[in-house]
Amino acid sequence: MRQVLDELQRRRARAEAGGGEQRIAAQHARGKLTARERIDLLLDEGSFEEFDMLVEHRSTAFGMDKTKIPGDGVVTGWGTINGRTVFVFSKDFTVFGGSLSEAHAGKITKVQDLALKMRAPIIGLYDAGGARIQEGVAALGGYAEVFRRNVEASGVIPQISVIMGPCAGGDVYSPAMTDFIVMVRDTSYMFVTGPDVVKTVTNETVTAEELGGARIHTTKSSIADVAFDNDLEALLQVRRLVDFLPANNTDGPPQWPSFDDVARGTASLETLVPENPNKPYDIKEAIEKIVDEGDIFEIQGAFAKNIVTAFARIDGRTIGVVANQPMVLAGVLDSDASRKAARFVRFCDAFEIPILTFVDVPGFLPGTAQEQGGLIKHGAKLLFAYAQCTVPLVTIITRKAFGGAYDVMASKHIGADVNYAWPTAQIAVMGAKGAVEIIFRKDVGDADKITELTRDYEARFLSPFVAAERGYVDEVIMPRDTRRLVARTLAMLRAKKSERPWRKHDNIPL
C-alpha cells in the first residue's frame, strides 16, 4: 500500500510542478502568475477541488509520446467564491504553451458539463497558444466540443472568461460566446490570427498589443468588458463580479447584507441636473447616490461612454443599471451605445436581474457615418432587448427624453413596469428650438418671435406633467426620494409574471 501511496504523491507532485521551475520562473518574469496560483487567488482559501490532475495526452505523432506532463496544460475543478459554488479551468502556459489537445479539451468539457448540471457559474482563465498542431483535427474537434457547450450554457449559467496571456485561434471563440470577458493590460492578447500571420497575408506590420491588446478590445472592438493592470487585480475583481451575479437563470439575484437605509433621502440629487438644459452632468453621480453604498460594477466602461451599463444593488439585491451619460456626446444613442446596452439588457433579462434605467437622451446621433454604419438596426437591437424583457423594469427620466430615443429607453409603451420622472424631465419629439424652427419656418428671421414661441413650446410640451397627465409616466417624483421609491417598487415587482407567446427563439436584428 505504501508503494502505491508514494506513487500517487509522486504523480501529484509532477502535475503540480507544471512545466517545471524554469518555465514557471519565465512565467513570473513576464509578470504573470501560474495556472494554479491564479485559481488559489480566485477561489476561497482551501476550497478548490481538482479534477483530472493526472490526465495525459494520447498523441504519438512527431515524438509527442515521449513528452507527457500530467494535467496536459489545463487545471480544472470547482471551489467557492464567498461561499458560492463555481467551476473553473485555468490554462497552464508552462505546459505545451497551454495549447489544446483532445485530452485537454476533454478536461474542460467535463467541468462545463458539471457546471451546467449543477447550475453554477463557470470561469475560464486563458493563457494559451491555440490548438496543439501535433494533434491536427483531434484538437479542432476538441474546440468544437467546448464551443457547443458554451452555446448550451448560454442564458442558463453565467460564463466568465479571463484573458491573462496570449489567446489566439480557437481559444478566442469560446470566450467570445461567454457572458463577460476580462483582460489584463500589457500581458493579454486576443486575435484570430497573430501578427506574424497578418504580416504574411496582408503585409501589415502590427504588434500583438496593437492587434488585440486590452486597450483595443475595451475601447474599439468592445470584445472585452473590463481590463485591469495585473493578474491579482483582475482575479479580485472577478470575485467581485461573481458576487453580483445569480448562480443560474432561475435562482434570482443574490442578496447580500446591506448597511444602507433603503429609505435614505438624498437632497443633493435635487441640484444635480443643471438649470441650463445644454449643460452636462455626470449620471454616475446619480447612480452612486441611489444604489447601496454607492457600489457599482461597470461593464464596458471604456467603450461607448455615452451610455453606462453597470451592476449595483438596491436593498442588498443585484440590479442592472442602464443610463445615458450627458457628459459624453450629450448622452445620445449611437450604434456602439445601442449594441452595448442591448447586450447588457439581454443578459439581465436572461438571469432575472431587474433593470433600472436612467434617461437623459436628446435622440439618436445623426450623420452619414452612423446611418451607413447601420444605426437603424443597431438602435433596433436595444429597442428589441427592452421590449423582450420579462424582468422588472423601472425607468427614471432625469432630463431629456426626445424622439425615438425616448421610446427605446425603456419607455412605458414598450413594456416598462413603472416610469418615474424628475421635475427636470423634458419629454418631446425634439428640443424646443428645433421644433419651433420647423413648425414656424416663416418666422425664423424674427428672433424675438422665435424666442417667445420657444418659451411657449417648452411650457406646453417639455414639462413632465404633460406625460404624467397621459399616464406615460406613473409619477413625477422629488429626486431626493428616488432611492426609497425604487427600492419599494422593485420589492413590489419581485413577483412579476410576464407571459409571452411560444416560439422556438426570437430573431433579434443582429
C-alpha positions as a Python dict, from the first residue, in 0.01 Angstrom:
ca = {
    (1, 'M'): (0, 0, 0),
    (2, 'R'): (281, 240, 91),
    (3, 'Q'): (430, 196, -254),
    (4, 'V'): (101, 290, -424),
    (5, 'L'): (58, 594, -199),
    (6, 'D'): (413, 706, -275),
    (7, 'E'): (344, 668, -646),
    (8, 'L'): (30, 880, -615),
    (9, 'Q'): (226, 1151, -432),
    (10, 'R'): (496, 1143, -699),
    (11, 'R'): (243, 1181, -980),
    (12, 'R'): (62, 1461, -798),
    (13, 'A'): (389, 1647, -741),
    (14, 'R'): (474, 1609, -1108),
    (15, 'A'): (136, 1753, -1210),
    (16, 'E'): (163, 2040, -963),
    (17, 'A'): (509, 2129, -1099),
    (18, 'G'): (358, 2203, -1440),
    (19, 'G'): (626, 2276, -1696),
    (20, 'G'): (899, 2288, -1432),
    (21, 'E'): (1084, 2554, -1235),
    (22, 'Q'): (1247, 2715, -1537),
    (23, 'R'): (921, 2773, -1721),
    (24, 'I'): (746, 2888, -1404),
    (25, 'A'): (1026, 3140, -1349),
    (26, 'A'): (981, 3262, -1707),
    (27, 'Q'): (607, 3300, -1643),
    (28, 'H'): (675, 3509, -1332),
    (29, 'A'): (933, 3715, -1522),
    (30, 'R'): (659, 3817, -1765),
    (31, 'G'): (456, 3949, -1471),
    (32, 'K'): (214, 3654, -1487),
    (33, 'L'): (103, 3403, -1229),
    (34, 'T'): (86, 3029, -1290),
    (35, 'A'): (-241, 2847, -1356),
    (36, 'R'): (-258, 2716, -1000),
    (37, 'E'): (-162, 3045, -839),
    (38, 'R'): (-446, 3210, -1029),
    (39, 'I'): (-700, 2955, -905),
    (40, 'D'): (-578, 2999, -548),
    (41, 'L'): (-637, 3376, -571),
    (42, 'L'): (-973, 3344, -745),
    (43, 'L'): (-1135, 3094, -510),
    (44, 'D'): (-1193, 3095, -135),
    (45, 'E'): (-889, 2968, 51),
    (46, 'G'): (-873, 2589, 60),
    (47, 'S'): (-1195, 2545, -138),
    (48, 'F'): (-1050, 2419, -468),
    (49, 'E'): (-1116, 2054, -555),
    (50, 'E'): (-930, 1942, -865),
    (51, 'F'): (-1042, 1704, -1138),
    (52, 'D'): (-826, 1510, -1384),
    (53, 'M'): (-492, 1607, -1235),
    (54, 'L'): (-328, 1300, -1387),
    (55, 'V'): (-474, 1318, -1739),
    (56, 'E'): (-215, 1298, -2018),
    (57, 'H'): (-245, 1344, -2393),
    (58, 'R'): (-268, 1037, -2615),
    (59, 'S'): (-80, 1170, -2916),
    (60, 'T'): (209, 971, -3062),
    (61, 'A'): (288, 1182, -3371),
    (62, 'F'): (601, 1396, -3401),
    (63, 'G'): (757, 1240, -3091),
    (64, 'M'): (475, 1353, -2860),
    (65, 'D'): (464, 1007, -2700),
    (66, 'K'): (799, 1092, -2539),
    (67, 'T'): (673, 1420, -2393),
    (68, 'K'): (390, 1384, -2145),
    (69, 'I'): (310, 1602, -1847),
    (70, 'P'): (22, 1514, -1609),
    (71, 'G'): (-261, 1765, -1642),
    (72, 'D'): (-183, 1830, -2009),
    (73, 'G'): (-177, 2208, -1987),
    (74, 'V'): (-501, 2289, -1804),
    (75, 'V'): (-607, 2277, -1439),
    (76, 'T'): (-977, 2205, -1382),
    (77, 'G'): (-1212, 2166, -1087),
    (78, 'W'): (-1451, 2354, -862),
    (79, 'G'): (-1450, 2565, -549),
    (80, 'T'): (-1630, 2858, -392),
    (81, 'I'): (-1627, 3236, -416),
    (82, 'N'): (-1757, 3386, -93),
    (83, 'G'): (-1919, 3052, -18),
    (84, 'R'): (-2096, 3014, -356),
    (85, 'T'): (-2003, 2722, -583),
    (86, 'V'): (-1823, 2794, -911),
    (87, 'F'): (-1647, 2573, -1163),
    (88, 'V'): (-1313, 2675, -1309),
    (89, 'F'): (-1049, 2582, -1563),
    (90, 'S'): (-712, 2751, -1587),
    (91, 'K'): (-484, 2714, -1889),
    (92, 'D'): (-121, 2639, -1798),
    (93, 'F'): (115, 2822, -2034),
    (94, 'T'): (415, 2638, -1885),
    (95, 'V'): (286, 2307, -2028),
    (96, 'F'): (289, 2290, -2409),
    (97, 'G'): (216, 2664, -2412),
    (98, 'G'): (-133, 2591, -2279),
    (99, 'S'): (-223, 2453, -2624),
    (100, 'L'): (-540, 2250, -2658),
    (101, 'S'): (-526, 1878, -2725),
    (102, 'E'): (-806, 1624, -2735),
    (103, 'A'): (-739, 1527, -2372),
    (104, 'H'): (-705, 1892, -2268),
    (105, 'A'): (-1045, 1968, -2427),
    (106, 'G'): (-1197, 1668, -2251),
    (107, 'K'): (-1097, 1813, -1915),
    (108, 'I'): (-1265, 2144, -1998),
    (109, 'T'): (-1585, 1987, -2131),
    (110, 'K'): (-1612, 1775, -1817),
    (111, 'V'): (-1630, 2083, -1591),
    (112, 'Q'): (-1858, 2257, -1843),
    (113, 'D'): (-2100, 1964, -1819),
    (114, 'L'): (-2083, 1961, -1441),
    (115, 'A'): (-2137, 2336, -1417),
    (116, 'L'): (-2449, 2305, -1631),
    (117, 'K'): (-2578, 2009, -1429),
    (118, 'M'): (-2520, 2191, -1102),
    (119, 'R'): (-2646, 2524, -1241),
    (120, 'A'): (-2336, 2706, -1119),
    (121, 'P'): (-2116, 2971, -1288),
    (122, 'I'): (-1808, 2864, -1483),
    (123, 'I'): (-1491, 3074, -1509),
    (124, 'G'): (-1217, 3013, -1766),
    (125, 'L'): (-867, 3155, -1713),
    (126, 'Y'): (-694, 3177, -2051),
    (127, 'D'): (-320, 3181, -2120),
    (128, 'A'): (-271, 2968, -2426),
    (129, 'G'): (-132, 2933, -2775),
    (130, 'G'): (-431, 2785, -2955),
    (131, 'A'): (-468, 2432, -3092),
    (132, 'R'): (-188, 2178, -3048),
    (133, 'I'): (-80, 2141, -3408),
    (134, 'Q'): (70, 1796, -3349),
    (135, 'E'): (-284, 1663, -3300),
    (136, 'G'): (-444, 1823, -3605),
    (137, 'V'): (-816, 1761, -3642),
    (138, 'A'): (-842, 1597, -3299),
    (139, 'A'): (-761, 1935, -3143),
    (140, 'L'): (-1008, 2111, -3371),
    (141, 'G'): (-1276, 1862, -3271),
    (142, 'G'): (-1195, 1933, -2906),
    (143, 'Y'): (-1252, 2305, -2963),
    (144, 'A'): (-1590, 2237, -3125),
    (145, 'E'): (-1694, 2030, -2822),
    (146, 'V'): (-1611, 2327, -2598),
    (147, 'F'): (-1793, 2573, -2827),
    (148, 'R'): (-2111, 2364, -2833),
    (149, 'R'): (-2122, 2361, -2454),
    (150, 'N'): (-2073, 2739, -2444),
    (151, 'V'): (-2388, 2772, -2651),
    (152, 'E'): (-2585, 2519, -2444),
    (153, 'A'): (-2495, 2702, -2122),
    (154, 'S'): (-2568, 3050, -2260),
    (155, 'G'): (-2851, 3211, -2067),
    (156, 'V'): (-2856, 2923, -1818),
    (157, 'I'): (-2542, 2980, -1612),
    (158, 'P'): (-2304, 3279, -1608),
    (159, 'Q'): (-1988, 3218, -1810),
    (160, 'I'): (-1684, 3439, -1748),
    (161, 'S'): (-1358, 3439, -1944),
    (162, 'V'): (-1043, 3594, -1801),
    (163, 'I'): (-773, 3653, -2062),
    (164, 'M'): (-437, 3650, -1882),
    (165, 'G'): (-193, 3585, -2164),
    (166, 'P'): (-193, 3516, -2538),
    (167, 'C'): (-525, 3389, -2669),
    (168, 'A'): (-537, 3302, -3037),
    (169, 'G'): (-721, 3094, -3293),
    (170, 'G'): (-979, 2861, -3142),
    (171, 'D'): (-912, 2996, -2795),
    (172, 'V'): (-1079, 3328, -2878),
    (173, 'Y'): (-1411, 3186, -2995),
    (174, 'S'): (-1504, 3022, -2667),
    (175, 'P'): (-1454, 3346, -2469),
    (176, 'A'): (-1646, 3536, -2739),
    (177, 'M'): (-1953, 3322, -2661),
    (178, 'T'): (-1933, 3373, -2286),
    (179, 'D'): (-2111, 3649, -2095),
    (180, 'F'): (-1813, 3854, -1979),
    (181, 'I'): (-1452, 3887, -2090),
    (182, 'V'): (-1192, 4032, -1853),
    (183, 'M'): (-841, 4117, -1978),
    (184, 'V'): (-509, 4206, -1819),
    (185, 'R'): (-331, 4509, -1961),
    (186, 'D'): (5, 4459, -2133),
    (187, 'T'): (16, 4079, -2086),
    (188, 'S'): (-305, 3954, -2251),
    (189, 'Y'): (-395, 3948, -2620),
    (190, 'M'): (-686, 3815, -2828),
    (191, 'F'): (-674, 3767, -3203),
    (192, 'V'): (-789, 3511, -3458),
    (193, 'T'): (-451, 3527, -3630),
    (194, 'G'): (-133, 3667, -3476),
    (195, 'P'): (99, 3942, -3601),
    (196, 'D'): (319, 3701, -3799),
    (197, 'V'): (25, 3563, -3999),
    (198, 'V'): (-108, 3916, -4055),
    (199, 'K'): (233, 4018, -4189),
    (200, 'T'): (241, 3719, -4426),
    (201, 'V'): (-114, 3757, -4559),
    (202, 'T'): (-166, 4134, -4570),
    (203, 'N'): (192, 4262, -4545),
    (204, 'E'): (77, 4470, -4249),
    (205, 'T'): (324, 4513, -3965),
    (206, 'V'): (150, 4524, -3630),
    (207, 'T'): (237, 4439, -3270),
    (208, 'A'): (36, 4197, -3057),
    (209, 'E'): (-79, 4489, -2844),
    (210, 'E'): (-196, 4690, -3146),
    (211, 'L'): (-368, 4388, -3295),
    (212, 'G'): (-551, 4252, -2993),
    (213, 'G'): (-437, 4403, -2664),
    (214, 'A'): (-662, 4502, -2376),
    (215, 'R'): (-681, 4867, -2489),
    (216, 'I'): (-804, 4770, -2835),
    (217, 'H'): (-1066, 4528, -2709),
    (218, 'T'): (-1203, 4753, -2434),
    (219, 'T'): (-1215, 5079, -2631),
    (220, 'K'): (-1253, 4989, -3001),
    (221, 'S'): (-1379, 4636, -3069),
    (222, 'S'): (-1589, 4601, -2749),
    (223, 'I'): (-1480, 4234, -2732),
    (224, 'A'): (-1367, 4273, -2369),
    (225, 'D'): (-1584, 4415, -2093),
    (226, 'V'): (-1317, 4530, -1848),
    (227, 'A'): (-939, 4533, -1816),
    (228, 'F'): (-711, 4552, -1513),
    (229, 'D'): (-343, 4618, -1456),
    (230, 'N'): (-226, 4275, -1338),
    (231, 'D'): (-335, 3920, -1262),
    (232, 'L'): (-403, 3991, -896),
    (233, 'E'): (-634, 4287, -958),
    (234, 'A'): (-817, 4102, -1237),
    (235, 'L'): (-888, 3797, -1022),
    (236, 'L'): (-1004, 4001, -723),
    (237, 'Q'): (-1239, 4198, -947),
    (238, 'V'): (-1375, 3876, -1098),
    (239, 'R'): (-1460, 3765, -745),
    (240, 'R'): (-1646, 4094, -705),
    (241, 'L'): (-1830, 4047, -1035),
    (242, 'V'): (-1941, 3696, -934),
    (243, 'D'): (-2091, 3843, -615),
    (244, 'F'): (-2332, 4045, -832),
    (245, 'L'): (-2438, 3751, -1049),
    (246, 'P'): (-2704, 3486, -989),
    (247, 'A'): (-2582, 3126, -989),
    (248, 'N'): (-2817, 3048, -1276),
    (249, 'N'): (-3125, 3167, -1463),
    (250, 'T'): (-3378, 3050, -1203),
    (251, 'D'): (-3221, 3132, -865),
    (252, 'G'): (-3276, 3508, -895),
    (253, 'P'): (-3032, 3781, -793),
    (254, 'P'): (-2816, 3711, -488),
    (255, 'Q'): (-2883, 3912, -174),
    (256, 'W'): (-2604, 4037, 49),
    (257, 'P'): (-2629, 4223, 380),
    (258, 'S'): (-2665, 4598, 325),
    (259, 'F'): (-2599, 4868, 582),
    (260, 'D'): (-2754, 5139, 365),
    (261, 'D'): (-3102, 5255, 466),
    (262, 'V'): (-3342, 5188, 178),
    (263, 'A'): (-3547, 5493, 279),
    (264, 'R'): (-3243, 5720, 276),
    (265, 'G'): (-3314, 6054, 111),
    (266, 'T'): (-3050, 6232, -97),
    (267, 'A'): (-3109, 6606, -109),
    (268, 'S'): (-2807, 6669, -333),
    (269, 'L'): (-2986, 6496, -622),
    (270, 'E'): (-3213, 6798, -646),
    (271, 'T'): (-2925, 7017, -761),
    (272, 'L'): (-2756, 6758, -982),
    (273, 'V'): (-2933, 6849, -1307),
    (274, 'P'): (-2822, 7197, -1422),
    (275, 'E'): (-3079, 7466, -1497),
    (276, 'N'): (-2921, 7509, -1840),
    (277, 'P'): (-3056, 7212, -2041),
    (278, 'N'): (-2744, 7209, -2256),
    (279, 'K'): (-2503, 7178, -1964),
    (280, 'P'): (-2376, 6826, -1890),
    (281, 'Y'): (-2366, 6645, -1557),
    (282, 'D'): (-2233, 6305, -1454),
    (283, 'I'): (-2511, 6045, -1440),
    (284, 'K'): (-2278, 5815, -1244),
    (285, 'E'): (-2313, 6055, -953),
    (286, 'A'): (-2688, 5995, -953),
    (287, 'I'): (-2643, 5619, -975),
    (288, 'E'): (-2391, 5607, -692),
    (289, 'K'): (-2612, 5820, -467),
    (290, 'I'): (-2912, 5592, -522),
    (291, 'V'): (-2767, 5239, -502),
    (292, 'D'): (-2642, 5060, -191),
    (293, 'E'): (-2320, 5207, -51),
    (294, 'G'): (-2252, 5379, -385),
    (295, 'D'): (-2110, 5049, -511),
    (296, 'I'): (-2131, 4980, -885),
    (297, 'F'): (-1950, 4739, -1115),
    (298, 'E'): (-1939, 4898, -1457),
    (299, 'I'): (-1945, 4681, -1771),
    (300, 'Q'): (-1767, 4810, -2084),
    (301, 'G'): (-1692, 5138, -1912),
    (302, 'A'): (-1421, 5229, -2165),
    (303, 'F'): (-1641, 5171, -2470),
    (304, 'A'): (-1937, 5384, -2589),
    (305, 'K'): (-1910, 5609, -2286),
    (306, 'N'): (-2228, 5792, -2383),
    (307, 'I'): (-2418, 5512, -2212),
    (308, 'V'): (-2345, 5350, -1875),
    (309, 'T'): (-2411, 4983, -1806),
    (310, 'A'): (-2338, 4852, -1459),
    (311, 'F'): (-2436, 4615, -1182),
    (312, 'A'): (-2534, 4757, -845),
    (313, 'R'): (-2758, 4667, -551),
    (314, 'I'): (-3076, 4803, -400),
    (315, 'D'): (-3168, 4669, -56),
    (316, 'G'): (-2891, 4411, -93),
    (317, 'R'): (-3023, 4266, -420),
    (318, 'T'): (-2846, 4291, -755),
    (319, 'I'): (-2990, 4517, -1023),
    (320, 'G'): (-2870, 4611, -1370),
    (321, 'V'): (-2836, 4982, -1442),
    (322, 'V'): (-2855, 5139, -1788),
    (323, 'A'): (-2810, 5516, -1810),
    (324, 'N'): (-2750, 5780, -2075),
    (325, 'Q'): (-2435, 5977, -1991),
    (326, 'P'): (-2476, 6353, -2063),
    (327, 'M'): (-2101, 6401, -2013),
    (328, 'V'): (-2026, 6221, -2343),
    (329, 'L'): (-2190, 6323, -2672),
    (330, 'A'): (-2471, 6474, -2461),
    (331, 'G'): (-2590, 6118, -2393),
    (332, 'V'): (-2711, 6050, -2749),
    (333, 'L'): (-2770, 5696, -2868),
    (334, 'D'): (-2537, 5584, -3144),
    (335, 'S'): (-2462, 5241, -3289),
    (336, 'D'): (-2200, 5149, -3030),
    (337, 'A'): (-2407, 5262, -2732),
    (338, 'S'): (-2712, 5077, -2862),
    (339, 'R'): (-2522, 4750, -2908),
    (340, 'K'): (-2353, 4781, -2571),
    (341, 'A'): (-2677, 4845, -2383),
    (342, 'A'): (-2873, 4581, -2576),
    (343, 'R'): (-2630, 4305, -2483),
    (344, 'F'): (-2635, 4410, -2119),
    (345, 'V'): (-3016, 4427, -2109),
    (346, 'R'): (-3041, 4080, -2264),
    (347, 'F'): (-2802, 3936, -2005),
    (348, 'C'): (-3002, 4086, -1719),
    (349, 'D'): (-3328, 3956, -1864),
    (350, 'A'): (-3183, 3606, -1913),
    (351, 'F'): (-3076, 3589, -1548),
    (352, 'E'): (-3379, 3753, -1383),
    (353, 'I'): (-3191, 4068, -1284),
    (354, 'P'): (-3422, 4374, -1256),
    (355, 'I'): (-3319, 4674, -1466),
    (356, 'L'): (-3316, 5037, -1354),
    (357, 'T'): (-3291, 5281, -1647),
    (358, 'F'): (-3193, 5648, -1622),
    (359, 'V'): (-3299, 5854, -1923),
    (360, 'D'): (-3139, 6175, -2044),
    (361, 'V'): (-3123, 6134, -2420),
    (362, 'P'): (-3156, 6407, -2685),
    (363, 'G'): (-3208, 6147, -2959),
    (364, 'F'): (-3006, 5930, -3195),
    (365, 'L'): (-2676, 6058, -3331),
    (366, 'P'): (-2729, 6198, -3684),
    (367, 'G'): (-2481, 6174, -3970),
    (368, 'T'): (-2376, 5967, -4269),
    (369, 'A'): (-2125, 5762, -4069),
    (370, 'Q'): (-2398, 5644, -3831),
    (371, 'E'): (-2657, 5578, -4099),
    (372, 'Q'): (-2415, 5393, -4324),
    (373, 'G'): (-2287, 5204, -4021),
    (374, 'G'): (-2631, 5057, -3955),
    (375, 'L'): (-2766, 5285, -3681),
    (376, 'I'): (-3123, 5181, -3762),
    (377, 'K'): (-3053, 4815, -3699),
    (378, 'H'): (-2825, 4876, -3401),
    (379, 'G'): (-3081, 5105, -3240),
    (380, 'A'): (-3342, 4839, -3304),
    (381, 'K'): (-3131, 4593, -3104),
    (382, 'L'): (-3181, 4799, -2789),
    (383, 'L'): (-3549, 4851, -2861),
    (384, 'F'): (-3590, 4478, -2917),
    (385, 'A'): (-3397, 4390, -2600),
    (386, 'Y'): (-3612, 4611, -2377),
    (387, 'A'): (-3941, 4509, -2540),
    (388, 'Q'): (-3848, 4144, -2493),
    (389, 'C'): (-3777, 4179, -2119),
    (390, 'T'): (-3985, 3992, -1863),
    (391, 'V'): (-3783, 4113, -1562),
    (392, 'P'): (-3892, 4417, -1356),
    (393, 'L'): (-3821, 4740, -1544),
    (394, 'V'): (-3810, 5071, -1360),
    (395, 'T'): (-3732, 5391, -1551),
    (396, 'I'): (-3627, 5734, -1422),
    (397, 'I'): (-3638, 6026, -1668),
    (398, 'T'): (-3396, 6280, -1526),
    (399, 'R'): (-3395, 6535, -1811),
    (400, 'K'): (-3426, 6496, -2189),
    (401, 'A'): (-3629, 6217, -2345),
    (402, 'F'): (-3655, 6320, -2708),
    (403, 'G'): (-3776, 6148, -3023),
    (404, 'G'): (-3748, 5778, -3094),
    (405, 'A'): (-3477, 5751, -2828),
    (406, 'Y'): (-3748, 5822, -2567),
    (407, 'D'): (-3933, 5512, -2688),
    (408, 'V'): (-3622, 5297, -2695),
    (409, 'M'): (-3501, 5380, -2343),
    (410, 'A'): (-3745, 5157, -2151),
    (411, 'S'): (-4048, 5373, -2212),
    (412, 'K'): (-4390, 5280, -2078),
    (413, 'H'): (-4501, 5198, -2429),
    (414, 'I'): (-4252, 4915, -2488),
    (415, 'G'): (-4314, 4743, -2157),
    (416, 'A'): (-4152, 4921, -1862),
    (417, 'D'): (-4344, 4848, -1543),
    (418, 'V'): (-4303, 5174, -1354),
    (419, 'N'): (-4182, 5501, -1504),
    (420, 'Y'): (-4088, 5799, -1290),
    (421, 'A'): (-3982, 6147, -1396),
    (422, 'W'): (-3792, 6412, -1208),
    (423, 'P'): (-3939, 6765, -1228),
    (424, 'T'): (-3648, 6850, -1461),
    (425, 'A'): (-3769, 6597, -1720),
    (426, 'Q'): (-3838, 6711, -2076),
    (427, 'I'): (-4035, 6467, -2290),
    (428, 'A'): (-4094, 6567, -2652),
    (429, 'V'): (-4035, 6478, -3014),
    (430, 'M'): (-3733, 6707, -3016),
    (431, 'G'): (-3580, 7010, -2846),
    (432, 'A'): (-3788, 7327, -2828),
    (433, 'K'): (-3574, 7548, -3054),
    (434, 'G'): (-3550, 7290, -3332),
    (435, 'A'): (-3920, 7212, -3309),
    (436, 'V'): (-4022, 7578, -3328),
    (437, 'E'): (-3796, 7645, -3625),
    (438, 'I'): (-3964, 7359, -3812),
    (439, 'I'): (-4321, 7442, -3713),
    (440, 'F'): (-4282, 7817, -3772),
    (441, 'R'): (-4041, 7827, -4066),
    (442, 'K'): (-4173, 8157, -4194),
    (443, 'D'): (-4084, 8330, -3866),
    (444, 'V'): (-3726, 8206, -3839),
    (445, 'G'): (-3591, 8551, -3925),
    (446, 'D'): (-3778, 8711, -3635),
    (447, 'A'): (-3555, 8634, -3333),
    (448, 'D'): (-3794, 8780, -3074),
    (449, 'K'): (-4090, 8585, -3204),
    (450, 'I'): (-3889, 8261, -3220),
    (451, 'T'): (-3779, 8317, -2858),
    (452, 'E'): (-4139, 8368, -2750),
    (453, 'L'): (-4260, 8064, -2944),
    (454, 'T'): (-3977, 7856, -2799),
    (455, 'R'): (-4087, 7955, -2448),
    (456, 'D'): (-4444, 7855, -2529),
    (457, 'Y'): (-4332, 7520, -2672),
    (458, 'E'): (-4123, 7447, -2363),
    (459, 'A'): (-4414, 7523, -2132),
    (460, 'R'): (-4657, 7319, -2336),
    (461, 'F'): (-4452, 7014, -2434),
    (462, 'L'): (-4127, 6989, -2238),
    (463, 'S'): (-4285, 6968, -1894),
    (464, 'P'): (-4305, 6619, -1739),
    (465, 'F'): (-4662, 6696, -1632),
    (466, 'V'): (-4794, 6655, -1987),
    (467, 'A'): (-4666, 6298, -1994),
    (468, 'A'): (-4794, 6244, -1639),
    (469, 'E'): (-5142, 6363, -1742),
    (470, 'R'): (-5149, 6096, -2011),
    (471, 'G'): (-5012, 5824, -1783),
    (472, 'Y'): (-4690, 5788, -1982),
    (473, 'V'): (-4503, 5839, -1656),
    (474, 'D'): (-4656, 5698, -1341),
    (475, 'E'): (-4542, 5977, -1113),
    (476, 'V'): (-4336, 6293, -1112),
    (477, 'I'): (-4113, 6249, -807),
    (478, 'M'): (-3877, 6450, -594),
    (479, 'P'): (-3522, 6345, -683),
    (480, 'R'): (-3433, 6303, -315),
    (481, 'D'): (-3696, 6025, -288),
    (482, 'T'): (-3564, 5821, -580),
    (483, 'R'): (-3382, 5554, -377),
    (484, 'R'): (-3680, 5490, -150),
    (485, 'L'): (-3924, 5470, -438),
    (486, 'V'): (-3702, 5246, -650),
    (487, 'A'): (-3648, 5009, -356),
    (488, 'R'): (-4019, 4987, -281),
    (489, 'T'): (-4110, 4949, -649),
    (490, 'L'): (-3859, 4668, -704),
    (491, 'A'): (-3988, 4491, -395),
    (492, 'M'): (-4342, 4520, -530),
    (493, 'L'): (-4233, 4388, -872),
    (494, 'R'): (-4047, 4090, -732),
    (495, 'A'): (-4339, 3857, -806),
    (496, 'K'): (-4383, 3984, -1162),
    (497, 'K'): (-4500, 3725, -1414),
    (498, 'S'): (-4500, 3809, -1782),
    (499, 'E'): (-4641, 3566, -2037),
    (500, 'R'): (-4505, 3552, -2390),
    (501, 'P'): (-4637, 3353, -2689),
    (502, 'W'): (-4445, 3030, -2755),
    (503, 'R'): (-4167, 3044, -3011),
    (504, 'K'): (-3853, 2850, -3076),
    (505, 'H'): (-3645, 3164, -3041),
    (506, 'D'): (-3663, 3527, -3141),
    (507, 'N'): (-3492, 3684, -3440),
    (508, 'I'): (-3325, 3989, -3287),
    (509, 'P'): (-3188, 4228, -3556),
    (510, 'L'): (-2823, 4121, -3525),
}
